[in-house]
């Protein structure tokens, strides 16, 4: 039996665990990173957003991690890390489908069944889909290069929260190792290591339906037919997180530049049971059998990995932190990938925890840990309510589109405020702590599906925070990302036109 002591132990070497380990090493801590499996490996959760990319930049700059900053934009990624696969994401694309019915061919009808919200004006500064097998592996190697003690194929079997820290018992190749640490962080995902070993209570995810998921990676998927996008859309529709929504669920399609595509379906229990998603590949075929347009796209495709059925998607832990341990947001709860909220929530948690670690061993650390737990819970529950409200409107696409603008408004406002050095203007994810926007969002999410007050309420809620032209409804259903909108709305973030122009230049957009 071997024993080792570290100031910080992290369970789970996905991108979040490895990133936090790197930041902690830059702060001077001794760190061990424990991984049950080994890299490279398949993992779900692949679509980034402008706010997530900004957070990655902030963490890289604050904790002197230049080797990870290039992953924040498509152009920098392809220039600095061409050997690591990714996908080009120019925005969010939505198409409405009906079971058993082909997509309409009439251009006006087609336009009523879609929504495209741009996230970048060009490819250079665009977002990305992260091919996690290669990206996570890179992050682990970088953590090791910084001196992190990395142990893969190591199963943590027991955790004891003792007076001076934590004691972990782990096994590898039949051998037992005891590890002690001043503090322990779980980055092993929902229902992960500490949830099991500490028997943490699970909390009902309020406002969100019970759903199942089925997904894998594919090769050989056909492109969308031309009649899906008449005219000149703001970006190539498939250079995006593509959402195919239907009453009771939705399917995603994320294309990487290595010939692979991440695709899957999430559905409420009655729909999932009717389709038999639990049956894996045959459940997928039944789903395609009721979605004629998707069946055409996936007709020539083949799954490159076994299908994974997730019997329950949403999860929330009732406990976020203890005396000597804490869960990262990715382990504390998961809602649904509908709006790609997982990355920004997780990176907000990584940033907060890394900053909090500066006080490890001091009296103020305990207070900061309580604040971290409250922020994690509030942001998760706000996200769950909004995504749950969108689920209630999946069969009413006009209302779905209206409600989705709450997300896009909050995200673009928060990114702009932070890039201008004014994070206090955007308190909490989805502005959940803003005294005006936060309560309005909560109230709108509580409205029953089909309430006629919704559209007017959404437009009132977002009017003072829209910096991206989302209240220009003559653009519907295509909302491009334009620098002119940020300049026109500079006053909403307390900025001058010159300040916005300078901010855009720092982002790589020299508009003169």
Secondary structure, 3 states (H helix, E strand, C coil): CEEEEEEEEEECCCHHHHHHHHHHHHCCCCEEEECCCCCCCCCCCCECCHHHHHHHHHHHHHCCCHHHHHHHCHHHHHHHCCCCCEEEECEEEEEECCCCCCCCCCHHHHHHCEEEEECCCCCCCCEEEECHHHHHHHHHHHHHHCCCEEECCCEEEEEEECCCCEEEEEEECCEEEEEEEEEEEECCCCCCHHHHHCCCCECCCCCCCCEEEEEEEEECCCCCCHHHCCCCCCCCCCCCEEEEEECCEEEEEEECCCCEEEEEEEEEHHHHHHHCHHHCHHHHHHHHHCCHHHHHHHHCCEECCCCEEECCCCEEECCCECCCEEECHHHHEECCHHHCHHHHHHHHHHHHHHHHHHHCCCCHHHHHHHHHHHHHHHHHHHHHHHHHHHHHCCCCHHHHHHHHHHHHHHHHHHHHHHHCCCHHHCCCHHHCCCCCHHHHHHHHHHCCCCCCCHHHHHHHHHHCCCCCCCCCCCCCCEECCCHHHHHHCHHHHCCCHHHHHHHHHHCCCCCC
